[in-house]
Amino acid sequence: MRVPRDSKDRLYQSVVRQLGQAIEAGAYPVGTRLPSERDLAEQLGVSRPVVREAIVVLQNSGMVEIRHGAGVFVRAKAESAGSFGMDADAGPFEVIEARRLLEGEVAALAAELVTDRQIAELETLLDRLGDMRLDEATREQADRAFHLALARVTGNDVLVNLVEMLWDIRYQSSLCAYFFKRARDAGIEPVVDEHRVVLDALKARDPEAARKGMRDHLALVTKNLLIATEEDVRERARLRVEERRFDFARRAGVSV
């Protein structure tokens, strides 16, 4: 089965809809384990991050349960799958992609317009971001403040509002909250050096370097989220192998 590209839905919402309909139709009875993330991605013709986001939505709806180290299991019959995805949260990979497109251009424009005073303000925010004596929430606020201050350099209120809106979506979305929490649990935090590359480009009044620095920074955010959630996948795979080993040992009448 392949996921139809519904122009009104984000891709992961279409996956939510398709899996929800399959569960409702009995393809995956209550209590059974869904295919692996990789297998679902191949069956549906989408990427693994898209499947990952869809599974989180299904879990939040109560239709499936993610059992750490065991897999994803159908939990109970839920309301019609046709309603899934209509009010679903924005996924973190979509938000970051939008930020790469927008904030890359914001950085390039800022490099042409930035003043020495604004550079000093950005320096102060970077110092707070990198100050490990501060708590996590304070450093994250400094991260947000840096990106918004950079947007304000452009003097374009629409751009500032768009950047702020994307940050607000990150905080309001349960999907984003889940993925960023997994990243924090894995010890992944905002990297000062990546922001420093952008600031150095602003100091040099180099729009192309600023654009590239911002886009590279946000690409690494995507990579880090994938790495953080990949640990869950590895652990599930390890336990599946362990289960098989004990099963074969039991059938052979030996101990391992």
PASEBA-1860 file (N, C-alpha, C; in nm, 3 decimals):
! residues 256
1> MRVPRDSK> 0.085/-0.119/0.000/0.000/0.000/0.000/0.088/0.123/0.000 ~ 0.049/0.223/-0.074/0.124/0.348/-0.080/0.035/0.460/-0.030 ~ 0.098/0.559/0.031/0.022/0.671/0.085/-0.017/0.767/-0.028 ~ -0.147/0.796/-0.044/-0.187/0.893/-0.145/-0.144/1.033/-0.104 ~ -0.097/1.112/-0.199/-0.054/1.249/-0.169/-0.174/1.341/-0.173 ~ -0.236/1.361/-0.055/-0.349/1.451/-0.044/-0.296/1.592/-0.026 ~ -0.329/1.680/-0.119/-0.275/1.815/-0.116/-0.320/1.891/0.008 ~ -0.429/1.847/0.073/-0.477/1.917/0.191/-0.408/1.868/0.318
9> DRLYQSVV> -0.338/1.758/0.311/-0.271/1.700/0.427/-0.120/1.711/0.417 ~ -0.055/1.729/0.531/0.087/1.706/0.537/0.109/1.557/0.524 ~ 0.228/1.517/0.481/0.251/1.377/0.447/0.229/1.284/0.565 ~ 0.278/1.322/0.683/0.262/1.232/0.796/0.114/1.218/0.835 ~ 0.034/1.322/0.807/-0.110/1.312/0.834/-0.174/1.207/0.745 ~ -0.127/1.198/0.621/-0.178/1.093/0.531/-0.141/0.955/0.583 ~ -0.020/0.943/0.642/0.021/0.815/0.700/-0.067/0.783/0.821 ~ -0.095/0.882/0.904/-0.184/0.863/1.019/-0.319/0.811/0.971
17> RQLGQAIE> -0.371/0.876/0.867/-0.502/0.837/0.814/-0.499/0.693/0.761 ~ -0.395/0.660/0.686/-0.388/0.526/0.625/-0.372/0.418/0.731 ~ -0.283/0.440/0.828/-0.265/0.340/0.932/-0.390/0.329/1.019 ~ -0.451/0.444/1.049/-0.574/0.441/1.128/-0.684/0.361/1.059 ~ -0.696/0.380/0.928/-0.797/0.306/0.853/-0.765/0.156/0.850 ~ -0.636/0.122/0.838/-0.596/-0.019/0.838/-0.627/-0.085/0.972 ~ -0.605/-0.012/1.081/-0.636/-0.066/1.214/-0.786/-0.084/1.229 ~ -0.862/0.016/1.186/-1.008/0.007/1.194/-1.062/-0.111/1.112
25> AGAYPVGT> -0.997/-0.139/1.000/-1.043/-0.247/0.912/-1.000/-0.385/0.963 ~ -0.921/-0.388/1.069/-0.880/-0.515/1.125/-0.750/-0.570/1.070 ~ -0.681/-0.493/0.986/-0.553/-0.539/0.932/-0.451/-0.557/1.044 ~ -0.464/-0.474/1.147/-0.379/-0.486/1.265/-0.471/-0.497/1.387 ~ -0.505/-0.619/1.429/-0.597/-0.637/1.542/-0.542/-0.579/1.672 ~ -0.632/-0.553/1.765/-0.592/-0.500/1.895/-0.492/-0.596/1.960 ~ -0.385/-0.540/2.014/-0.284/-0.621/2.082/-0.169/-0.664/1.994 ~ -0.184/-0.650/1.863/-0.075/-0.691/1.774/0.027/-0.579/1.758
33> RLPSERDL> 0.147/-0.618/1.720/0.254/-0.521/1.700/0.256/-0.476/1.555 ~ 0.270/-0.346/1.536/0.281/-0.294/1.400/0.415/-0.335/1.339 ~ 0.425/-0.337/1.208/0.555/-0.361/1.144/0.656/-0.257/1.191 ~ 0.782/-0.287/1.170/0.888/-0.195/1.212/0.877/-0.063/1.137 ~ 0.941/0.038/1.191/0.943/0.170/1.127/0.996/0.161/0.984 ~ 1.104/0.084/0.967/1.162/0.070/0.834/1.064/0.001/0.738 ~ 0.999/-0.107/0.786/0.905/-0.180/0.700/0.786/-0.093/0.662 ~ 0.734/-0.017/0.758/0.621/0.071/0.728/0.661/0.177/0.627
41> AEQLGVSR> 0.780/0.231/0.642/0.827/0.333/0.548/0.832/0.276/0.406 ~ 0.881/0.152/0.393/0.889/0.090/0.261/0.750/0.059/0.206 ~ 0.661/0.009/0.292/0.526/-0.025/0.248/0.448/0.097/0.203 ~ 0.467/0.207/0.275/0.388/0.327/0.250/0.455/0.423/0.152 ~ 0.581/0.396/0.121/0.651/0.482/0.026/0.685/0.618/0.081 ~ 0.718/0.623/0.211/0.755/0.749/0.275/0.885/0.729/0.351 ~ 0.937/0.837/0.409/1.061/0.827/0.486/1.031/0.781/0.628 ~ 1.134/0.735/0.697/1.118/0.690/0.834/1.079/0.805/0.929
49> PVVREAIV> 1.133/0.927/0.914/1.086/1.035/1.001/0.937/1.062/0.988 ~ 0.882/1.047/0.867/0.738/1.066/0.848/0.661/0.960/0.926 ~ 0.706/0.834/0.917/0.641/0.726/0.992/0.650/0.753/1.141 ~ 0.766/0.800/1.186/0.789/0.827/1.329/0.690/0.931/1.380 ~ 0.670/1.037/1.303/0.576/1.141/1.344/0.433/1.086/1.348 ~ 0.398/1.005/1.249/0.262/0.949/1.244/0.236/0.859/1.364 ~ 0.334/0.780/1.403/0.318/0.690/1.517/0.293/0.769/1.645 ~ 0.363/0.882/1.660/0.342/0.965/1.779/0.200/1.019/1.782
57> VLQNSGMV> 0.147/1.061/1.667/0.009/1.109/1.661/-0.088/0.998/1.700 ~ -0.066/0.877/1.646/-0.153/0.764/1.678/-0.145/0.730/1.826 ~ -0.025/0.743/1.884/-0.012/0.718/2.027/-0.090/0.822/2.107 ~ -0.076/0.949/2.068/-0.147/1.055/2.139/-0.298/1.039/2.130 ~ -0.344/0.976/2.021/-0.488/0.955/2.003/-0.537/0.836/2.084 ~ -0.446/0.754/2.135/-0.486/0.636/2.210/-0.504/0.512/2.126 ~ -0.475/0.521/1.997/-0.497/0.407/1.909/-0.384/0.305/1.919 ~ -0.262/0.351/1.942/-0.149/0.259/1.958/-0.073/0.295/2.085
65> EIRHGAGV> 0.011/0.202/2.126/0.095/0.222/2.244/0.239/0.192/2.206 ~ 0.328/0.285/2.238/0.471/0.263/2.214/0.530/0.203/2.341 ~ 0.571/0.078/2.333/0.631/0.010/2.448/0.782/0.013/2.429 ~ 0.848/0.083/2.519/0.993/0.102/2.504/1.064/-0.032/2.496 ~ 1.138/-0.049/2.389/1.215/-0.171/2.371/1.138/-0.287/2.312 ~ 1.008/-0.270/2.292/0.927/-0.382/2.241/0.863/-0.353/2.107 ~ 0.824/-0.229/2.084/0.762/-0.195/1.957/0.635/-0.112/1.975 ~ 0.560/-0.102/1.869/0.435/-0.026/1.868/0.320/-0.123/1.857
73> FVRAKAES> 0.226/-0.117/1.952/0.116/-0.213/1.958/-0.018/-0.142/1.944 ~ -0.111/-0.209/1.876/-0.247/-0.156/1.863/-0.313/-0.165/2.000 ~ -0.364/-0.051/2.044/-0.413/-0.044/2.183/-0.561/-0.074/2.194 ~ -0.641/-0.010/2.114/-0.786/-0.030/2.124/-0.851/0.031/2.002 ~ -0.975/-0.010/1.977/-1.052/0.052/1.870/-1.078/0.197/1.907 ~ -1.047/0.284/1.815/-1.067/0.426/1.840/-1.174/0.479/1.746 ~ -1.202/0.607/1.760/-1.302/0.666/1.672/-1.254/0.662/1.528 ~ -1.343/0.685/1.435/-1.314/0.672/1.293/-1.181/0.733/1.256
81> AGSFGMDA> -1.100/0.656/1.183/-0.969/0.705/1.141/-0.979/0.823/1.047 ~ -1.097/0.844/0.990/-1.113/0.957/0.899/-1.089/1.089/0.965 ~ -1.103/1.091/1.100/-1.082/1.217/1.170/-0.937/1.242/1.200 ~ -0.851/1.139/1.185/-0.711/1.154/1.218/-0.642/1.246/1.119 ~ -0.552/1.329/1.173/-0.469/1.413/1.088/-0.529/1.549/1.061 ~ -0.660/1.566/1.087/-0.721/1.695/1.057/-0.670/1.804/1.152 ~ -0.656/1.765/1.282/-0.610/1.862/1.380/-0.474/1.823/1.436 ~ -0.401/1.741/1.362/-0.274/1.691/1.412/-0.173/1.804/1.426
89> DAGPFEVI> -0.082/1.786/1.523/0.023/1.886/1.545/0.118/1.889/1.426 ~ 0.181/2.004/1.410/0.288/2.014/1.311/0.405/1.929/1.358 ~ 0.465/1.858/1.264/0.579/1.773/1.298/0.708/1.854/1.304 ~ 0.805/1.811/1.385/0.929/1.886/1.401/1.010/1.899/1.273 ~ 1.006/1.795/1.188/1.086/1.802/1.066/1.027/1.903/0.967 ~ 0.896/1.916/0.969/0.831/2.019/0.885/0.867/2.158/0.935 ~ 0.861/2.175/1.067/0.892/2.305/1.126/1.036/2.345/1.094 ~ 1.128/2.251/1.109/1.270/2.283/1.084/1.292/2.312/0.936
97> EARRLLEG> 1.225/2.236/0.849/1.239/2.264/0.705/1.193/2.406/0.673 ~ 1.079/2.446/0.732/1.028/2.582/0.709/1.126/2.685/0.764 ~ 1.184/2.655/0.879/1.281/2.747/0.938/1.406/2.758/0.850 ~ 1.452/2.647/0.794/1.571/2.652/0.707/1.547/2.745/0.589 ~ 1.429/2.731/0.528/1.398/2.814/0.411/1.386/2.961/0.450 ~ 1.316/2.988/0.560/1.290/3.126/0.601/1.413/3.190/0.666 ~ 1.469/3.122/0.767/1.575/3.185/0.845/1.707/3.193/0.769 ~ 1.725/3.107/0.669/1.842/3.123/0.584/1.841/3.256/0.512
105> EVAALAAE> 1.725/3.291/0.458/1.713/3.420/0.388/1.715/3.537/0.485 ~ 1.657/3.517/0.603/1.662/3.621/0.706/1.807/3.652/0.742 ~ 1.887/3.547/0.759/2.028/3.567/0.795/2.103/3.641/0.684 ~ 2.073/3.605/0.559/2.140/3.671/0.446/2.106/3.820/0.443 ~ 1.978/3.852/0.462/1.937/3.992/0.462/1.997/4.066/0.582 ~ 1.999/3.999/0.696/2.054/4.062/0.816/2.202/4.096/0.798 ~ 2.275/4.013/0.724/2.418/4.038/0.702/2.441/4.169/0.626 ~ 2.342/4.209/0.547/2.355/4.333/0.471/2.318/4.455/0.554
113> LVTDRQIA> 2.240/4.434/0.662/2.182/4.547/0.734/2.231/4.562/0.878 ~ 2.297/4.463/0.931/2.330/4.460/1.074/2.421/4.577/1.115 ~ 2.395/4.628/1.235/2.478/4.736/1.291/2.569/4.678/1.399 ~ 2.667/4.754/1.439/2.758/4.709/1.545/2.682/4.687/1.677 ~ 2.586/4.771/1.704/2.506/4.755/1.827/2.430/4.623/1.825 ~ 2.371/4.590/1.709/2.296/4.465/1.699/2.389/4.343/1.709 ~ 2.510/4.356/1.655/2.607/4.247/1.669/2.641/4.226/1.816 ~ 2.654/4.333/1.892/2.684/4.322/2.035/2.569/4.252/2.108
121> ELETLLDR> 2.446/4.283/2.069/2.329/4.218/2.130/2.330/4.067/2.102 ~ 2.361/4.032/1.978/2.366/3.891/1.941/2.479/3.819/2.015 ~ 2.591/3.888/2.035/2.703/3.831/2.111/2.660/3.799/2.255 ~ 2.587/3.890/2.315/2.540/3.869/2.453/2.449/3.747/2.461 ~ 2.361/3.733/2.363/2.269/3.618/2.363/2.345/3.487/2.343 ~ 2.449/3.491/2.259/2.530/3.370/2.240/2.604/3.332/2.368 ~ 2.650/3.433/2.442/2.717/3.405/2.568/2.622/3.334/2.665 ~ 2.496/3.377/2.668/2.397/3.313/2.755/2.367/3.170/2.707
129> LGDMRLDE> 2.359/3.156/2.577/2.331/3.023/2.521/2.441/2.924/2.559 ~ 2.563/2.970/2.563/2.674/2.880/2.591/2.715/2.871/2.736 ~ 2.646/2.944/2.824/2.682/2.946/2.966/2.620/2.824/3.036 ~ 2.703/2.721/3.059/2.652/2.596/3.116/2.616/2.609/3.264 ~ 2.647/2.724/3.324/2.604/2.746/3.462/2.453/2.777/3.468 ~ 2.396/2.819/3.356/2.253/2.849/3.351/2.175/2.721/3.328 ~ 2.049/2.722/3.370/1.968/2.601/3.352/1.926/2.587/3.205 ~ 1.875/2.469/3.173/1.841/2.435/3.035/1.738/2.531/2.977
137> ATREQADR> 1.634/2.564/3.058/1.527/2.651/3.009/1.580/2.790/2.974 ~ 1.671/2.842/3.056/1.727/2.975/3.031/1.810/2.976/2.904 ~ 1.889/2.870/2.884/1.970/2.863/2.763/1.884/2.845/2.638 ~ 1.773/2.772/2.652/1.683/2.756/2.538/1.615/2.889/2.504 ~ 1.582/2.967/2.608/1.524/3.099/2.583/1.625/3.189/2.511 ~ 1.752/3.174/2.544/1.855/3.253/2.476/1.866/3.211/2.329 ~ 1.848/3.082/2.303/1.849/3.032/2.165/1.737/3.098/2.085 ~ 1.618/3.096/2.139/1.503/3.159/2.072/1.526/3.308/2.055
145> AFHLALAR> 1.577/3.372/2.160/1.599/3.517/2.154/1.702/3.553/2.047 ~ 1.803/3.468/2.029/1.904/3.493/1.925/1.840/3.495/1.787 ~ 1.757/3.395/1.760/1.695/3.386/1.627/1.597/3.502/1.604 ~ 1.525/3.542/1.707/1.433/3.654/1.692/1.508/3.786/1.677 ~ 1.616/3.802/1.752/1.697/3.924/1.739/1.755/3.933/1.599 ~ 1.796/3.821/1.545/1.849/3.819/1.408/1.741/3.862/1.309 ~ 1.618/3.813/1.330/1.508/3.852/1.242/1.480/4.002/1.251 ~ 1.490/4.057/1.372/1.463/4.200/1.389/1.566/4.287/1.317
153> VTGNDVLV> 1.685/4.233/1.296/1.787/4.308/1.223/1.737/4.347/1.085 ~ 1.652/4.264/1.026/1.603/4.290/0.890/1.513/4.414/0.884 ~ 1.455/4.452/0.999/1.361/4.564/1.000/1.228/4.532/0.937 ~ 1.203/4.405/0.911/1.079/4.361/0.846/0.992/4.288/0.949 ~ 0.883/4.351/0.991/0.798/4.294/1.095/0.733/4.163/1.052 ~ 0.706/4.150/0.923/0.646/4.025/0.875/0.742/3.908/0.896 ~ 0.869/3.929/0.862/0.968/3.823/0.882/0.984/3.790/1.031 ~ 0.985/3.894/1.114/0.996/3.871/1.259/0.878/3.787/1.307
161> NLVEMLWD> 0.758/3.823/1.263/0.639/3.750/1.306/0.640/3.605/1.257 ~ 0.690/3.583/1.137/0.696/3.446/1.083/0.796/3.361/1.162 ~ 0.912/3.418/1.191/1.011/3.344/1.271/0.954/3.313/1.408 ~ 0.889/3.410/1.470/0.830/3.389/1.602/0.720/3.284/1.597 ~ 0.641/3.287/1.491/0.532/3.189/1.476/0.587/3.047/1.470 ~ 0.696/3.027/1.397/0.754/2.893/1.385/0.809/2.845/1.519 ~ 0.866/2.936/1.596/0.910/2.899/1.730/0.791/2.866/1.819 ~ 0.683/2.941/1.807/0.563/2.914/1.887/0.506/2.776/1.854
169> IRYQSSLC> 0.507/2.741/1.725/0.458/2.609/1.685/0.540/2.500/1.752 ~ 0.671/2.522/1.757/0.757/2.422/1.822/0.715/2.399/1.967 ~ 0.681/2.506/2.039/0.646/2.493/2.180/0.504/2.440/2.199 ~ 0.414/2.469/2.105/0.275/2.430/2.120/0.248/2.288/2.070 ~ 0.332/2.237/1.983/0.309/2.107/1.922/0.356/1.994/2.014 ~ 0.266/1.899/2.043/0.305/1.785/2.127/0.406/1.697/2.053 ~ 0.395/1.692/1.921/0.493/1.616/1.842/0.633/1.676/1.857 ~ 0.642/1.807/1.842/0.771/1.873/1.858/0.824/1.853/2.000
177> AYFFKRAR> 0.735/1.866/2.098/0.776/1.849/2.237/0.835/1.711/2.258 ~ 0.771/1.610/2.201/0.819/1.472/2.217/0.958/1.456/2.156 ~ 0.976/1.501/2.033/1.104/1.481/1.965/1.217/1.560/2.030 ~ 1.189/1.684/2.070/1.294/1.764/2.133/1.327/1.713/2.273 ~ 1.228/1.656/2.342/1.257/1.595/2.472/1.348/1.474/2.455 ~ 1.323/1.394/2.352/1.409/1.280/2.326/1.552/1.326/2.298 ~ 1.563/1.439/2.226/1.696/1.493/2.197/1.764/1.538/2.326 ~ 1.690/1.608/2.412/1.750/1.654/2.539/1.789/1.535/2.625
185> DAGIEPVV> 1.703/1.433/2.629/1.734/1.313/2.708/1.861/1.245/2.658 ~ 1.887/1.260/2.529/2.008/1.201/2.470/2.130/1.293/2.485 ~ 2.110/1.406/2.554/2.221/1.498/2.578/2.248/1.594/2.464 ~ 2.153/1.606/2.371/2.172/1.695/2.256/2.110/1.831/2.287 ~ 2.190/1.936/2.282/2.145/2.071/2.312/2.190/2.167/2.202 ~ 2.134/2.288/2.200/2.178/2.387/2.101/2.329/2.406/2.105 ~ 2.392/2.411/1.989/2.538/2.421/1.980/2.577/2.566/1.950 ~ 2.655/2.623/2.041/2.695/2.762/2.028/2.777/2.784/1.900
193> DEHRVVLD> 2.865/2.689/1.870/2.955/2.706/1.754/2.877/2.724/1.624 ~ 2.765/2.653/1.610/2.685/2.666/1.489/2.627/2.808/1.478 ~ 2.583/2.863/1.591/2.533/3.000/1.591/2.647/3.100/1.567 ~ 2.765/3.064/1.618/2.881/3.153/1.602/2.917/3.171/1.455 ~ 2.902/3.064/1.376/2.929/3.073/1.232/2.839/3.180/1.168 ~ 2.713/3.180/1.208/2.619/3.279/1.154/2.660/3.419/1.196 ~ 2.693/3.435/1.323/2.730/3.568/1.373/2.859/3.618/1.307 ~ 2.955/3.529/1.288/3.079/3.570/1.221/3.051/3.617/1.078
201> ALKARDPE> 2.955/3.551/1.011/2.918/3.593/0.876/2.853/3.731/0.878 ~ 2.775/3.759/0.982/2.716/3.892/0.996/2.824/3.997/1.017 ~ 2.923/3.964/1.101/3.032/4.058/1.125/3.108/4.089/0.996 ~ 3.120/3.987/0.910/3.191/4.006/0.783/3.101/4.067/0.677 ~ 2.974/4.091/0.712/2.873/4.141/0.617/2.870/4.053/0.492 ~ 2.865/3.921/0.515/2.869/3.822/0.407/2.735/3.749/0.401 ~ 2.642/3.793/0.316/2.509/3.732/0.310/2.511/3.583/0.276 ~ 2.595/3.542/0.182/2.597/3.402/0.141/2.645/3.313/0.255
209> AARKGMRD> 2.748/3.356/0.326/2.798/3.278/0.439/2.695/3.272/0.551 ~ 2.622/3.381/0.571/2.518/3.383/0.674/2.406/3.286/0.638 ~ 2.364/3.288/0.513/2.260/3.196/0.466/2.304/3.052/0.486 ~ 2.424/3.021/0.442/2.475/2.884/0.453/2.490/2.842/0.599 ~ 2.540/2.933/0.682/2.558/2.900/0.823/2.427/2.866/0.890 ~ 2.323/2.944/0.861/2.193/2.918/0.923/2.132/2.788/0.871 ~ 2.140/2.767/0.742/2.083/2.645/0.685/2.159/2.521/0.735 ~ 2.291/2.532/0.746/2.369/2.420/0.799/2.333/2.392/0.944
217> HLALVTKN> 2.316/2.498/1.021/2.279/2.483/1.162/2.147/2.406/1.176 ~ 2.048/2.446/1.099/1.917/2.382/1.111/1.916/2.242/1.051 ~ 2.002/2.217/0.953/2.016/2.081/0.901/2.071/1.989/1.010 ~ 2.162/2.041/1.090/2.218/1.961/1.200/2.114/1.937/1.309 ~ 2.022/2.031/1.329/1.913/2.009/1.424/1.830/1.888/1.378 ~ 1.799/1.884/1.249/1.726/1.770/1.194/1.802/1.640/1.217 ~ 1.931/1.643/1.185/2.014/1.523/1.203/2.015/1.477/1.348 ~ 2.027/1.571/1.441/2.032/1.535/1.582/1.900/1.476/1.631
225> LLIATEED> 1.789/1.527/1.581/1.659/1.469/1.618/1.648/1.325/1.568 ~ 1.696/1.302/1.446/1.693/1.166/1.391/1.783/1.073/1.472 ~ 1.900/1.122/1.511/1.992/1.039/1.591/1.929/1.006/1.727 ~ 1.868/1.107/1.790/1.810/1.086/1.922/1.699/0.982/1.919 ~ 1.613/0.989/1.820/1.502/0.894/1.814/1.545/0.761/1.755 ~ 1.660/0.757/1.688/1.711/0.630/1.635/1.747/0.534/1.748 ~ 1.781/0.588/1.865/1.814/0.502/1.978/1.696/0.414/2.015 ~ 1.575/0.468/2.006/1.455/0.388/2.034/1.446/0.271/1.936
233> VRERARLR> 1.474/0.301/1.809/1.466/0.198/1.706/1.568/0.088/1.733 ~ 1.690/0.127/1.767/1.795/0.027/1.794/1.759/-0.062/1.913 ~ 1.704/0.001/2.018/1.669/-0.076/2.136/1.558/-0.176/2.106 ~ 1.460/-0.134/2.025/1.353/-0.227/1.988/1.410/-0.343/1.908 ~ 1.502/-0.313/1.816/1.562/-0.419/1.735/1.642/-0.515/1.822 ~ 1.716/-0.460/1.919/1.795/-0.547/2.007/1.706/-0.642/2.085 ~ 1.595/-0.591/2.138/1.505/-0.675/2.216/1.436/-0.780/2.129 ~ 1.407/-0.744/2.003/1.345/-0.844/1.914/1.442/-0.959/1.890
241> VEERRFDF> 1.571/-0.927/1.869/1.671/-1.032/1.851/1.683/-1.116/1.977 ~ 1.682/-1.050/2.093/1.692/-1.121/2.220/1.573/-1.216/2.240 ~ 1.454/-1.169/2.203/1.336/-1.254/2.214/1.350/-1.378/2.126 ~ 1.401/-1.360/2.006/1.418/-1.472/1.914/1.520/-1.572/1.968 ~ 1.629/-1.520/2.026/1.731/-1.608/2.081/1.673/-1.697/2.190 ~ 1.598/-1.637/2.282/1.540/-1.715/2.390/1.435/-1.813/2.338 ~ 1.362/-1.772/2.234/1.261/-1.860/2.176/1.327/-1.984/2.115 ~ 1.433/-1.962/2.037/1.503/-2.076/1.978/1.569/-2.163/2.085
249> ARRAGVSV> 1.622/-2.097/2.189/1.685/-2.174/2.297/1.582/-2.260/2.368 ~ 1.463/-2.204/2.393/1.357/-2.280/2.459/1.316/-2.400/2.375 ~ 1.300/-2.376/2.243/1.258/-2.485/2.155/1.364/-2.594/2.144 ~ 1.491/-2.554/2.158/1.599/-2.652/2.149/1.631/-2.715/2.284 ~ 1.570/-2.664/2.390/1.593/-2.719/2.522/1.729/-2.685/2.579 ~ 1.783/-2.569/2.540/1.913/-2.527/2.592/1.897/-2.393/2.662 ~ 1.999/-2.358/2.742/1.997/-2.230/2.811/2.098/-2.136/2.748 ~ 2.070/-2.008/2.755/2.162/-1.908/2.700/2.192/-1.803/2.806
END
